[in-house]
Amino acid sequence: MEYFENRERAESFGEVATDYDAYRPKYPAALVSTMINAAEAGAGSRVPRILDVGSGTGILAVQLGEAGADVLAVEPDAGMADVARAKGLDVEISGFETWDSRGRTFDLVSFGQSFHWVDPMIALPKIRDLLEPGGSLALAWNDIEPCGELRTRLDAITAGFHSEGTTASLGTAASAGSAASAEMTASAETAGNQGPAGNSATTTSKNNFEPVEHPALAQLRAMNLTPRESTFTEDLHYSRHGWLSMVFTHSAQLTMDPVKRAVMREEMNAEIPAEGLAARNEALLILAHK
């Protein structure tokens, strides 16, 4: 099943909108700057217009607005949209596939942790129509993993609670360019859309995955869009509570049986030291141009 077809997971975030906003990370400043540069290239001398799709509580949209863009957000969940509006964002509540642009066009269309929730066969032709000449599509994922062997222990707990087993993350670039990029996560969206990223053509995991290409790349090329991947790395530190709170705002956990979810959290809590954990974000950005 494609992610966008699993509506239980796609529509699970509203119930934790406040925690989502508090514990989901911002995007690296250099990633946001790259997106703004792409938008400005399409806008010329005027303020760039950006459409942020699946905006959630507005984490990425706020960063883009603070960087100087005129941002319109589209978000299907009213609870998430309320949090975003409280930050001063202009938010229209709708699924993207049925959203009415009313003839508006944009220099950049962005998706932060959200492209996998739309049907690409509907969304990509629509995006082409929304983009100004010279406009760009930006797909971004934060891609956060614990450092060291703690990651192995936490991944083992995750795998024990998710019947889908071990799969590549949606936030993983198609890369075999570094030792870090050879690692994949224990579950596709579990523990933060994780899985380190890189810039070349394929990824091979230490868990013996076959080399894979990021699924978005073929979809973009099929629509005559030219994609380019970039990775932006940050070293982070999380408290025990902060890490668990982030992990349990992801749909794989939100849609679990509540008792199993509580047990999983307790098992993970027992593994994380009192001083918290070191983590690395290897955020992935795919920029595609008409």
N, C-alpha and C positions, 0 to 999 in steps of 0.2 A: 504494500500500500504506500502510495506517495504521501508525504507529510501533509500536503494541503487537503488530502482526502480524509484524514483523520480529524474530524471536526471536534471530537471530544478533547483532544489535545490542543487543537488550534484555538479553542474557545475557553480554555481553562484558566487563563491568566487574570481575568477580571476579579476573581475572588481574593487575589493576593496583590492587588494593584499597589497598595501602600508599601508592602515589603519589596515588591518588584522594583519600585522606584528607589527605595532606600538602599538595596543591596546589589542590584545589577550594576556593573561597572560602567563608567564613561568610556569613550573610545580614545585611543592615544591621540595626543594633540597633532602629531605629524600626519596621522591618517586623516583627521578632519581637515587639516591644511591642504592635503592633496586633493580632497573632494572639493574644497572651496576653489582651489586653483583651476580645477576642471570646469566648475560652474562659471567662473569669471572668464575663462577662455571662450565660452559660448555666449556670455552676456556682453562682452565688449566693454564699453564705458559705463553702462548702467549697472545698478545693483542686481546681482544674480538672483533669479527666481528658482527655488528648489521645492519639489514635491517630495515629502518624506512619507513613505508608504508603510503601513503597519507600524505606526509611530509609537505605539504603546503609551508609556507615560511621558514620552517626549525626550528621552535621554539624548539621542543623537540630534533631534531637531533643535533642542536648546543650544547644543554646541555649535551647530551650523548657523543659527541665528546670532549667537554671540560673536561668531567669526565674520559677520557682516552680510549674510544672505537674508533675503525675504523668503520665509519658509511657510508653506502650507502643509499641515499634517492631515493624513487620512488614517483613521483607526476604526476597526469594526466594533470594539468593545466600549460601551458607554462608561464603565467604571474606570478603565485605563484613560479614556479621553478626558474624564473629569479631572484627573490628576494633572494631565498635560495642560489643560486649560487654566488650571490654577497657577501655572507658571507663566501665563500670558501668551501661550501659543494659540494660533488659529487652527482649530481642529474640526474636520468634517467627519461625522460618524458614518462609515460605510465600509463594506467589503470592497477591495479594489476592483474586482472583476465587474461589479455593478455600479461603481462610482461614476457620477456624471461630471465630466470636466468642464462642461458649459463653455467649451471652446478655448479654455485657458491652456497655455503652453508654458514650458519650463526649460531652463538651461541645464538642470540636472534633476533626475529622479533617483531618490535614494531609498535603500532598504537596509535597516539596521537590525540584524538577527531576525529577519522577517521574510526574506524572499522565498524560503521553503514553504511558507504558508499560503502562497498564491499559486494558481494554476498557470504554469508558464506558457501554455498554448493560448491562453486568453490574455495574460498579462503582458507578454512581450510585444505582440502587435500593437496593443494599446499604448505601451510606453513609446514605441516608435512614433506614434501619432502625437504624443504629448511633448516630445522633445523639439526644441528649436533647432534649426540648422546649426551644426556644430555642438549640439548638446550631448550629454553623457548620462549613462546609467551607472550608479555606484551600488555595489552589493558589499556590505560589511558584516563581519562577524568578529566579536571578541572571542578569544580562543585560549582559555585559561586552564592551566594544569598545576597541581602541586609539584614542587621540586623534590628530587631524590626518591628514596624508596617508599616514602609515605604514599606517593602516587600509586604504587603497585598495590598496597594494602587497601586503599580506598577504592581503587578500581575493582578489586576482588569482591568487596562488599557490594558495590553497585551491580556487578555481574550476577551476583547471587539473588538479586531482587528483581531482575528484569529478564523476562523470558526471551526477548529478542537477542540476548547474548551480546557478543562483542562486535560492534560495527564501526565503520569510519564515521567521524564527526562531520556534520554539515559545515562546520567552520574550519575544515582542514583543506589547505591548498593542495593542488596537484603538484607535489614536489618530492624529489628525493635528494634535494640539494644540500642537506645538512643532517647531522645525527639527530637533532631535535625533530626535524620534519619526518623522520622515520617512525615516530611514535604516534599512535592513534589512541582514541579514548575508549572507555569501556562501554559507552552507549551513545547513540547518535546525538541526543540532546541532553543526556544525563550529565549532571555536574557542570553545566555551564556552556553548552555548545562547544566543548573543548576539543583539543587536538591541534598540536603545533602546525604551523603553516610555512610555506616556502614559495619559490618563484619559478620552478621549472616544470617539466611536463607530467611527471607521475609521482606517486607516493607508494612506498613499500613499508609496511609496518614491522616492528619487532615481533608482532604476534602472527606473522606469516600471512598477511593479506597479500593478495595479488596486487600489482601496481594498478592504481586507479586514477582517472582524471576527475577533477571536481565536476559534479554533474551539471553545474550551471554553464560550464564552458561550451559544451556541445549545443546546449539550448540557445545560447547567445549567438554562436556562429550560424546556426540554422536560420536565424532572423537577420542575417547579414549585419550583425554587430561584431565589432572587433574587440575582444576582451584582453585585458592585461592584468596580471596578478601582482600584488605587492604585499609584503609582510612588515608589520610594525611591532617591535618587541619592547616589552616593559617588564621589569622585575617588580614584584608586588609583595606585600605582606598582609595576611589576613588574620584576624583573631579567630578563635575557634567558632564563636557565635556568628561572626561575619561570614565565614566560609560556608557554614551549614545553612545560614539564612539564604545565601545566594543559590546554593545547590537546590534548595527546596522551593525555589520560585520557578523551576523548570517543569515543563509539561509532563515529562516522564514521571516525575515524583508527584505532581499535582493530581494526576489521574490514577495513582495507586490506591489500593485499599488502605483506608486511614490507619488501621492497626499495623499493617506491614510497613507503611511509611514511617510510623513512629518507631518501630523496631529498627528500621534501616538508619534512621537518624541517631538513635542511641548507639548503634554499632559504630557508626562513623565518628560520633562524638568521643567514644572511648579510644579511638586511634589517634586523634589529633592532640598534640601536646598542649598543655595549659597556656604556653606562650604563643600559640597559634602556629601558622605555617607560612613558609616562603612559597611563592607561586610565580609563574611566568605567563604573561599574556603575549602570544604571538598572533596578533590580530590580523585577519585577512581582509584585504580590499580587492575586489574585482571591479575595475573600471572598464566600461565598454562604450564605444563611440559609434555613431551612425556612419 
